[in-house]
Amino acid sequence: MIPGRRIPPLAALLLALLLSPPPAQASTTALPKGVQAGPSIEGISEYTLANGLRVLLFPDSTRPTVTVNVVYRVGSVHEPHGQSGMAHLLEHLLYKGTPDHPDIAGEMKRRGISYNATTGLERTHYYATFPADGGTLDWVLRMEADRMFNARLDRTDLDSEMTVVRNELESGESNAGSVLVRHVRRTAYRWHRYGQPTIGARTDVEAADIENLQAFYRTWYRPDNATVVVAGQIEPADVLRRIQATFGRLRAPATPLQRSRTIEPAQQGEREVTVRRAGDLRMALVSYHIPARTHPDNAALQVLADVLGHSPGGRLHKALVETRIAAVAGAGAEDEAEPGLFSALMAQSRDGDAARAEAVLLAQLEELAREPVTAEEVEQAKQRLANAHDLHFTDVEAVALGLTEHIAAGDWRLLFTSRDAIAAVSADDVNRVAATYLRRENRTLGRFVPTDEPQRVEVPAAPPATAVVAGYSGRPALDAGEHLEPTPGNLEARTQRFTLGDGLKVALLPKRTRGGVVVVDAYFRFGDAESLAGRQDAAGMAGAMLMRGARGLDRRAIDLRLEELQARVDISGGLQGVGLALVGRRGKLEETLDLVAVLLREPTFPEEEFEQLRLLTITGLEASRIDPDAVVYRTTALHFDPWPEGHPLHVRTLDESLAAVRALRRDDVVAFHRDFYGTAQGEIAIVGDFDPDAVRAQLERLFAGWRSPRPYRPIAKRHTDVAPVRQRLSTPDKPNGVLLARQNVALRVTDPDYPALVVANRIFGDGPLKSRLGDRIRQKEGLSYGVKSWVDADDSIDGTDDAGNMAIWAMAEPGNMEQVEAALREELQRLVSGGITEAELRDAVSGLLAEREQARADDHSVAGILQDQLYHGRTMAFIEARDAAYRALTVDQVNAAIARHLAPDRLSVFVAGDFDAAGGDAARAAPARAD
């Protein structure tokens, strides 16, 4: 319920359809009675139950997890006039339970299930991911089958959820980009429901009628309008039996589904809409009507969007960002079931030259004929899109969830036909679609201008998805790799640990992975408190500049080289080190690591890139000035700052930060890299498909010998007691308010009380749907869309640092903030005075252990765990011991830890929002308030 598309070529696709081979055959899995097999493409197989329910199975033995994704082909486009937001509101209410499953969120949390739901234009889906377990799978399938027909939809639940949904709507109103997109869509679409935001109009949502909601539910929630996707460590025949036993009992209603469609008429001239709101960013968004997903032109439009919008090599980046006309620019093409929009966006500081930016943006879009797209640009864009598809397909859970959008567009096989269509796009195709659709008469920037010779752009009808995918057989299925049961013992037995040189610690965990993927998580360390004083701004900028130019490579060349290597690399430097996150492929890991070494050791810090980055940084800081979330976090950090002025960890005001960035020069950044950078001290963890002997030799050659002139010494941090305050912070024209509360706690990760406090926090506020705070503030009182708490503990190498804290965050309409604050204070007092129960402890530990097990099934997570263990001198035995500590916890231990560390009267509270517009946040605030 956190608010969440690709692609055919042209004549080549039509010819392929005419010459298509016989339909792809489904797998030979033994089928239960009443189940029919459908097509099987590249490892994904389709089945259909007698009641019309479609089933997609995607087995993968490499990760011991299962994802169940139930997709209904109903979204905001199906809502009756005057009932916008119905599909999204229904999504919320389906977590309120059924007679047989009264506490869905609580049971999911107890079982350690990661879950969510989203609503889109054409679909709503509900998904759950959990460690592979037959009992959990049975429960999820029973629950989903149950709530397809038996959801508890009553007036009480609707009333309690209304403020939550309203708060979610208001959170979108606080984001300038979201507001602009919504207004442009409403202007571009005069008749079609694609112009209506999925969350709905505020007046419609607030006037929602429970009988209408129940009728909408009965109309669209039915097996012949649903697809159940199950992916992960599964045995298809077994899963089909389970699905038949749960969903197979459901009857499809006799009334056929009615899908009436409105066709948006051709636009009769350019349109403009202006949004005037408080803020510090100036933006322009241009949109053009384009054909639906299955139309042959859509593939070329996807390529065109990448040619224009890619950063740093795209045309918009070159024309707008490199010239410092704008801080950021991009483009994208929708691929929905009905005709969508091709859009381009640029953002600049509030004092930027808007007329010049708009003129350059429109020229790049509508005057491509003057400088047509080249074959080289098209091939580079196609490579990027192909790499993105290939990387996506290595993550089974991501594929299971991503199929949602392809189902919504007409057929899940569009995932593959769109990929193949993009591969066949030519430069002529791209230039043709640009000339056809990116035209003034088809533009929405908002302006209406009469003309003697009106012109129209007729968007052609797209063929049905069944015609596009007919006879499609796909490519060979991806190599699935091996299954390694991710117990701490198994992971430790497979891991090789050693030290290179004086202090480069390495952990290698080789294994066969899906698609030969390799994950690298590294951190190289340098500097101490004394040497870093006054250098913190240069430190951050130096790290951000590393991928913007290096020996023999400019930013675009680096980007192209990474695409050639099918690698995703993120290098981010900070005050005392530089981090590396890398996802690559077995056959290209050596070249990728060689490139990383060049980026780290030989950056060129181009002046133009430095100025672009500085502009982006300044623009971002300015934009945060009246953002409620940024304001409360910044104010909280200032209040709890224990460091004196001049210390590298000292917290600065927004204006001080802006002044420091404006004063920074390229020479400062070059000097910081020269004075501090090195890779001989740090940690490297690698997990995946690689040759450990070859990698060890390469790591020693590339990284072990480069020593920092300023060796790393950690900066000691100690607990400080900070007096409580309450501050109200005004953020004009921001209808969503944010609260942040904090208390400092003397706490280390290695303290005996830490596991108890983790469990206590899980019960108290770790989960917006199921926790004490979630139950009270969201579920019962309906005051907030999001509320959570967390406990942070210090974790130094020598085990002496103890600068921990407990914090609570919530968002709500500013006029409701007094009630939110009162509720969280009452719940915290109840936790401290009354403690937890045996049932709460049992459910919290069960869910926590399941989540920790699931994390160990993810290679990215394992690499991060290994890197952290290298730094602290730990092994997987630490994980086993921590799991054992959680299992051994008693109610008395948890309650004693709560009493020792949490003190409601020491809580500082910071609230930001537009209180004047809300009628004022209670002026009857606590005496400690400071405005």
N, C-alpha and C positions, 0 to 999 in steps of 0.2 A: 504494500500500500504506500510504498514510496513512489511518488509520481515518476515512466519510460516510454533495418529496412534494406536488399539490393537487387535483377538486371537483364535483353536479347540483342544481336547485331541486326543487320538489316536484311538485304537480299539473301545473305548467306544463311540466316536463320530460317527464312521462308523455304529456301531450297532444302535445308536440312529436314524440315517438317515433311516436305513432299517425298523425300528419299529416306524417311526414317525407318529403322529396323523394327522388328517385332517388339512389343512392349517388354520392359525388363521383368524378369521373373522374381517372385518373392523367394525368400529363403525356404529351405526344406524343413523348417521347424514343425514338429508334430502339433497339430491344431486341435484345441478342444472343440466339442460339438457346437455348431452355430457360429464359429469364427472362420472368416474367409481371408485368405492371403492376398495381398496386393503387391505392388512393385517393391523392389529392394534396390536401393541405390547407394553404392559406396559405404556399405555397412549399416545403413538405416533401412529398416523393413516396415512396411505398412500392413495392417490387418484391420478388418471391419467386423463388428459384432452384428448380430441380427437386428438390433435396435437402431443401427445406423452409427453407433459410436466408432470413431476411427482411433486406431492405436498405432503409435510409432515406437519401435524398439531400437535402441542403439547400444548394444553390449560393448563393454570395454573392461578388460580385466586388470588394467594397470593401476587403477585407483580404487580402493575398497570403499567406494561411496556410491550412492544411488540418488538420482534426481528424478522426481515425479513432477511433471508440468502439465496441468490441465488447462487447455485453451478453449475458450468459448468464442465463437465468431459473432460477438456483439460488442459494440463500443458506443461512443458518443454519437456516431453517425446514425444510429438506429433509434435515437430518442425522439419521442413526439415533440412537436412544437410546444413551447412553454414548460417542458419537463427536462431541460438540459441539466447535465450532471447526474442523471438517473443511473447510468451504468457505473460511474465512479462511486456514487453513494452506496449502491448495491454491493460493490466490491468490499467496502468497509463493513457493511452489516453481515456479510457472510462469515466474518470471524466472531460474531456474537453467539454462534453455536446452533445446535439442533437439539431436539429432545434426547437423542441418543448420544450426542457429543456436546454437552453443555459448555465446556471450557476448552475450545480448540487451541487457543494461544497457550494456555497453561500446559496442556498435554504435550504440545510441540516443544515447549521449553523444557519440560521434564525429560523428554526423550532426546534432547540435544539436537533437535531438528532446526536447521536454518531455513527460514521460510519468508515469503513475501508475496505480494500480488500487485499488479499494475493494470491500469485501464488505458486503452488507446482509442484511436479513431474507429478501428474496425474490430477490435478484440479486447477481451479481458482474460487474464490468465492468473493462475494460482500455482505456486511452485514450492517444493520442499526438497532439501538436500540433507542427507543423513548418512552415517556409516552403514555399509551394507549389512542388513539384518532382516531376516524374514518377518519377524514379529513387527518391526517398525514399518516395513513395507505394507504388510497386511493392514495395519492400523491406518496408514495414510490413504490407502485405496478405499477402505471402508468409509472413512470420514469424507473423502471427496465424493464418493457415490451417494452418501447420505445427504450432504448439503447441496447436491444437484437438485433435489426435490424438496427437502425437508428443513431448509433454513428457517430459523426463528426470526421472522420479520414482524416486529410489533412496534407500536407507537413509542413505547418506553425506550427501546433501543435506538429508534430513529431520533428521538429527542436528545438522548445522551450523546449521540455521535454528531449531532448537527453542529455544535460549536467546534468540534474537532475538525470537521470538513471545512467549516468557515475559516478556521485558523490556517488550514492548509492553503485555502484560496488566498488568504491575506499574505501568506509567505511568498506566493508568486507575485503579488502586487508590490512587494518590496524590492523585487529584482527588476532593474531598468530594462535589461535585455528581454526578459520574459514579457514585460508589459508591451514593449515595442513589437515583438513578434505577434502577440495576440491582436494588437490593433491592425497590423499589416494584413494578417489573415482575414480578419473581419472585413477589411476593405477590399481585398482581392476577391473574396467569395461573397457575392450578393445573394445567392440562392442555396448553394450546396452547403451541407452540414459540416464540411471540412473547415469552414470559417468559424465554427463554434469551438471554444476551448473545451478540452475533455472534462475539466473539472466543473464546467457549467457556469451559467450566469448566477451571480449572487442571489438575485431575487427569485430565480427558479429553485435554487437549492434550498433557500430558506422557506419557500412555500411548498416544499415537497410533501406529497400526500401518501400515506402508507398504503392505501388501497391501489394507487397508481403504481407504486413501487412493487407491490406484490404481483400485480398484473404483468408488469415488465419482466419480473423474475420468471413467472409461469410461462411467458411467451418464449423466452430465449434460452433459459437454462434447461436443456434437454439433451439426451444422448446423441441425437442426430444433428446437433449443432456444436458438438464438442469433439476435441481430439485429446487423447491422453498420451503424453510422451513419457517414456521411462528409459533412462539412460544410466550407464555405469556398470558396476559389477553385477550383472544379472544373467540368468539363464532363460532365454526367450520362452521356451515351452512352459517353464514354471511360472513366469510372469503372466503369460497369457491365461493360464489356468486361474491365477489369482484375480485377474481383471474380469474374466468371465464370471467368476463366483461373486463378484461385487457389483460391477457395472452391468453385467449381463442380465441381472434380474430386473433392471429398470425398463420401463416401457416408454417408447417414444410416443408423444401425443399424436392423436389422429389428425389434428389440424396442421396443414403444411405451413412452413415458414414463409412469410411474405417479406420480400426484400425489394421494396420500391426504391427507385433511385431518382434523384434529381440531377439533371445534366446542366452544368454551369454554362450559360451562354457565352459566346465569344465577347471578350472585353471590347468596349467601344472607344477606348482612348486611355491615356495614362492617368493614374490616380495618385493621390497623395494624402497622407494622414500625418498629423503632427501631434506628438505627445509632449506636454509640458509638465514636467515633474521635478522635484528636488533631486539633486545629484551633481556629480562632478565629471561625468562622461558624456561626450557628444557622440551619437551613433547614427549611422544611416543603414537602412535595410531595403534592398531592392528585390522584388519577387516577380516571377513570370510564370504563367500557367504552362504546364507541360503534360504530356500523356501519362497514362497509368503504367504500372509496373510491367505489364505483359506486352505493351506496345514495343515494336522493334526500336523506336527512337530512344527509349529509356536508357538502353545500355550506353549509347553514345553520349547522352546527357550526363550519365555518371562519370564518364571519362572526362568530359568537359569540365565538370565541377572540380575534379582533382587537378586538372591542368591549371585552372584559375585559382583554386583555393588552397593548394598545398603550401605549407610553410616548411622550409624557406624558399623552395624553388618555384612556387606558383606565380602567375602573372600579377595577381593582386598584391602579393607580398612585395614583389619587385617595384611595382608602381606606387604603392601607398606606404609601405612600412620602411623599405630601404631609403625612400626619399624623406622619411620622417613626417609625411603628411598625416599619417595615422599611426596609432600604436599597435593595432592588430587588424587583420583583414582575413576573410575566408569565404568559402562558397560551399553549397551543397545542393543535391538534387533529390527530391522525395521519390519514393517508389512504392506508392500505396496501391490499393485495389482500384481506386478511381483516380482521375487526373489530379495531379498535385502541383507543387511549386518548385521552381528552381530559384534559389535565393543566394544573395551575396551580402555580406555584412562588413562594415568597417567601424572602428571606434577610435576616438581621439580625445585629447583633453578638452575641457570646456572652452578654452580660449583658442582652440585650433581653427584653421581656416575651413569652415564647413563648405562654403561654395566651391572652393578648389577641390576638396576631397570628393564631393558629390560629382563634380565634373569629371575627375579622373576615374572614379568608380564606374560611372555610366559609360565612359569612353572604352574602358576595358571590356565591358560587357556587350555593348551594342555596336562597336566599331571593329569587331574582330576581322572583318573583311579587309581592313587596311593592313593588318599583319596576321594572316591566317595561322592557325595552330599547325605546328610542324609535325612531321612523322616522328621525330625524336621525342618531342613533348608527349605525344600520344603513347609511345612505347614505354616511356618512364612512368606515366600515370597508370598504364595497364599493369606494369610490374608492381607498383605499390599496391594496387587493388588486389592483384593476385596474391601477393605476399600476405596481405591482411587476411584474405580468405584462408590461405594455407595455415597461418598461425592460429586463426580462430578454430579451424577444424582439428587442431591438436588438443583442444580443451573440450572434453566430452560434455561437461556441465554447461559450458558456454554454448555449445551447439544445441543442447536440449532446450535451453532458454531462447536462443536465437531463432529456433524454428517457429516460435510464436509469430514473428513478423511475416514469415513466408506463408504460413497457414492463413494469416489474416489477408494476405494479398491474393489468395486463391488456391494455392497448393504448395505443400512443403518442398516439392521437387524444384520449385523456383530457386531454391538455394543453389542448385547446380546449374540449371539452365541459364540463370543470370550470370553466373561466373563464366560459363562458356561463351555467352553472348558478348561479354566485355572483351574476352580474349580475341574476338573476331572484329572488333571495331577498328576502323581506319581513320586517318586524318581527314579524308574526304567526308566521312560520316560525321565527325565532330564539327567540322566547319559548316556542314549543311544544317545540322540541328541548331547550331548557334544562330545562323542566319534566319532560321524558321521561327524560333521561339523567343530569342532575346531581342525583342523589338519594342520600340517606344509604345506602340498601340497595345501591347500585351503586358506593360509594366505597371506594377503598383509601387510607387514611392509616394503616390497619393494625389497627384495634381490632375485636375480636369481642365483640358484646353480644347475649345471648339475648333473644328477644322472643316474646310470646304470639301475635302476628299477623305471622309472617314474610311478607315481600313479595319479589317477584322483578321484575327488569327483563329482559325477553326482548329481545335484540338481533335485529331482523328480518334475514332473509337478503337479500343484495343481488343484483340482477340481474347477469348476465354482462356483461362490458365490451362484447361484440359487440352486445348489445341496446341499450346506452347510445349507442354510436357509429354504429349502423346508419343509413345514409342521411345522415350528417352531412356538410355541405359546407364549413363554416367561413366565415370572413370573408375579405375581399380581402387578398391578400398585401401585406406591408409594403414600401414603397418602399426599394429596396436601395441607393440612392445611387450614387456614382461610384467608379471604381477609380483610385487614385493610387499608382503604384509607389513604395514608400517608400525610395528611394535617398537618401542625404544630399543629393545635388545636386537631385533633384526637390523634396525638402522645403524646401531653402533657397530655391529659385526661387519656390516658392509662398508663402513666409513674408514678411510685412511687419514690419520692425523700426523702432521709433522711440521717442523719449523725450518724455513729457508733463511739463510744468512743470520743476521743478528736478532731479528724479531718479526719476521713475516710468517704468521701462523696460517696453516693451510688445512682444510678438511675436504677430502674428495670422496664422493659417494657415486660411483659409477653404476649405471643400470640401463637396460634397454627401455626406451620411452616411446610413447606414441609420436610418430613422425620424426624420431631422432632428436627430440628437443633437449637442450642443455640449459640449465639455469645457473647463473653466477651471481653471488651476493658478496661484495667485498667492501671493505672500508680501510683506507690508509690514513694514518694518524700523524699529527705534527703539532708543535707549539705548546706554550704554557701561558699562564695568566700574565706574567710580566711581559713576555715578548709580544703578546697579542694586544696589549693595551693600545687603543686608538686605531687599530687595524681592522675592526670588525666589519666595516662597510666594504672595504677592499676584499675581505675574505669572502663575503657572500657574492660579490660581483665576479670575482675570479672563478669561483666554482661554476657560476651560471654561464660564463664565457667559454668554457672548455670545449663545448661542442659547436662553437660558432666559427672555428677556423684553427687549423694546425698546419704543420709543415707540408706544403704542396697541396693543401686542401682548403677550399673555402667552405662556407656553411652548406651550400647546395651540393657541393661535391661529397661532403661527409654524408649528407642525407642519401644521395644516390648510391654511395658505396655500401651503406648499411642495408639498403633495399636489395642490392646485388647479393649481399651476404645473408639475406633473409633473417636479419637480426634486429632486435629491439634493444637499444642501449640507452641508458640514462645515467649520466655522470653529474652529480650534484655536490658541490663543495660547500663547506661551512666553516665555522670558526676554527675547529681543531681537527679537520680532516676532510676527506673527499670520498664519497660513496659511489659505488658502481653497481648498477642493477642491469643484468644482461640476460636476454633470452635468445639463444642461437640454435644452430643445427650442427649435428655431429661433423659432417664433412666440411664445415666452414668455420669451426670454432677456432682453429689456429689463426686463420686470417683475421677473424674478428678480434681476438686478443691482441694481435699485432697492431691493429688499428687503434684499439683502446690505449695501448702504450704510447702511441704517437700523440693521441689527443691529450693524455695526461702530462707527458713530458715536454712536448713541443708545440704548445698552443701559440698562435700568432696574435691573438687579441686584436682583431681588425678594428680600426677606429670607427668605421661605420656601424659595425655590429655593436660596439660598446655604446654608441649614442642611441641606437635602436633599443637596446636593453635598458638603458637608463630612462629613456622616455616611457617604456612599458612599466618600469618600476614606479616612476613618479605618478603615472596615470592610475596604477593600481592603488597606490597609497591615497591619492586624492579621492578615488571612488569609495574608499573605506571610511571616509570621514563621517558620514551619517548612516552607515550600514549598522543596524542594531547589533548584529552578531559581532562584527569587528569592534564596535565601540565597547561592548561589555568585556570582551576578552582583553582589549588594550587597557581599559581602566583597571580591571582585576590585576593584570600583570604589574601595572604601576604601583598599586596599593601593596602588593605582596613582595615587591622588589627589595631584596636584602643587600644589594650591591651598591657601593658608593659610586659617585660619578667618576668616570675615568676607567672603571673596571670593565673588561670586555663583555661581561654578562649584564651590565647595568641596563635597565629598561628605559627607553627614551619615549618622549611624547611623539605624537604624529608629526607635529611641526618640526621637532628636532630631527626626526628621521628624514623628512623631506629635505631639510637644509643640508644634512649630511650627504644625501644622494646627489643633490644638485652640485655640491662642492667636489664630488669625487671626480677624478681624472683617470684616463687610461693608464698613465704612468704609475699611479697608485696600485692598480690591479697587476700590472706587469711586475712591479717590485714585490708585491705580496707573493706571487707565484715563485719568484726567484728566491725569496728569503725563507719560505716555509715548505714548499711542496717537496714530497718524496714518497716512495712506496715501500721502503725497506721495513717500515714498522706498521703493522696492521693485521688484518685478517682477510682471507679469501676462502669462501665456501663454494663448491661446485657440485651440482647434483644433476644427473642425467646420463645421456648417451655419449660417452667420450672415452678416450684411451688414457688411463690415469698416468702411465709412465711418460707418455709424450707430453701430457699437460704439465706434469711436475717439472720436466726439463724446461718447458717453455716459460713457466711462471718464474723459475729461478733466473732465466736469461733476461726476462723483461722487467721484473719488479724487485728482486731481492737486493740488488746492488745500489739502487738510487736512494741515498740517505737524505733526510731533511736536514738543512742547516740548523733547524731549531727542533730538537727531538721532542717527542710527545711526553708531556706530564699532565695527568688529569687534574682538572680544577676541583678542589675539594668543596663539597656543598654540605651545609649543616642546617638542621631544623631551626627555624626562627619562629617565635610566637608573635603573631600579628593581631593587634586589637581589632575587634569586629566593627564594621561600619555598614550603613545602608546608603547607597547612592542611586538617585534617579537621574537618568541621562536622556536628554531630549534629542530625538532624531526626526525632524519634521518630515511630513509627507510619507512616512513609513508605517503603513497600517498594521504591520506585524511587529509585536514586541518580543524581546528576548530577555531572559533572566539567567544570571550566572551567580551561583553561591559557592563559597569555598572556605575551608578550614584547613590550616596547616596541621600535619600529623607527623610526628617523629616515627619514621617507618622505613625499614629495609626489606628488600625482597627475601633476604635470608632470615628475617625475624620469625620466630615461632608463630606470632600472631598474624602474619601476612596471609597464609591460606584461609584462616578464619575470616579475615576482613574481606577477602575476595568473594567468599561465599555469602557473607552478610550483604555486601553490595549487590550481588546478583539477585538476592531476594528483595532488597530495598528498591533499586532503580535501574538494574541492568536489563532493559527491555521495555520499550514504550507500550507494548500491549499486555505483557504479563510480568508485573512486578508490583510491589506495594504502591510506588508512585504512579505507575501506569494504570493500575486498577482504580486508584482514587481519582487522579487528575484527568486521565483520558477516558477510561471506560465508564466510571460511575458519574463523575461531575461534568465530563465533556468539555473541559476548559482548554485543552491543549492538544494539538496534533502530535507533538513530540515532547517527551520529558525523559530524562535519563540521569544517572549518577555514575561516578567512577571513583576508584581509589588508585592513586599512584604511589608507588614505593621507590625509593632510591636503590641503586644497584651498582656500587662502585667496585673496582677490582679488589681493594683491600677490605671491603665490607664495613667501612666506617661511616660513609655518607648516609644521612638519614633524612633528607629533605623531601618528605612525602606530603601528600595532601588528599583530602576528600572533596569532591565538587559535585554540584547539581546544576543541570542546564534544563531550561524549558522555554518553549515559545508559546505565545498566546496573544490574543487581542489586547492592546495596552490597557483597556478598561477592565480586563479580567485579571490583571497581574496581581492585585492585592489578594484575590481568592487563591490564585496559584501559589503565591508565597506562603499564605497562611496554611494551605493544605500540606505543602512540603515540610514546613516547620513542624506541623502536628505529626506527620508521619515519621520524621526523624526523631522527634521526642518519644513517639511510641516505640520505635526501634530500640532506642537507648534504655528506656524504662521497662519495657516489656519483653524485649528480646525476640527471638524467632521460635518457631515450633519445630517439632520433630518432622512433621510432614514437609514443611518448607525446606528443611535441611536435606532431607532425602531427595526431593525433586531437584534442588539446586545442584547438589553434588552429581547426581545422575546426568543432568543436562550438561554440566561443565565438563565432566570426563568425556562425554560423547563428542563435544565440540573440540576438545583437545586431541582426541583420536582422529577426528576428521581433519584437523589442521595438519597432522603428521602424514596424511594421505596426499597432500599437495606439495609438489616439488618446490614451489616458490617459498612456501612456509618453512619447509625443511631446511632450505638453504639459509633462510634468515635465522632459524634456530641454531644451526651449526656455526654461523658467523658470530652470533651472540655467545655461544659456548666457548668458542676460541678466545674471545676477548676476556671472559671471566675465568678461563681455566677449568671449564666444566665438560662433562660428557653427557650422554643420554641417561646415565645413571641419575643425574639431577632431575630429569623429567620423570623417571620412574619413582624417585623418592617423593617428588611433589605430588604425583598422582596418588601415591600411598597416603600422603599427609591429608589430602582431600577426603579419601575414603575413610580415614580414621577419625575425622572430626566428630565431636559430640556437640549437642545443643549447648551444654554448659561452657565448652571451650569458645564457641562462637560468641555467646552472650557476654562472656568475660572479656573477650577482645573488644567487642563493641563498647563496653563500659569503660575500658582503659583508654580508648583512643578517640571516641567521637563525643563531642560536646556541643549540643545545639546552641548554647549561648555564645560560642566562639565563632559562629558562622557569619561571614561577611556576605552581603547580598547587593548585587548590582543589576539594575533594571533599565533597559533602554527601549524607547518607543515614542510614538507621536501622542503624548498624553493630552495635549490640548485638543486634538481632534477627537480623542476618545472621551472627552469630558473630564480629563484629569485622572492620573493615577492617584489612588487615595492619598489625599493630603494628610490623612491620619496615619502616616507611616511611622515606623518605629523611631524612637528618639535618636538612635544611632545614625539616622539618615543624614547624609551630607550631599547637597546638590551642587 
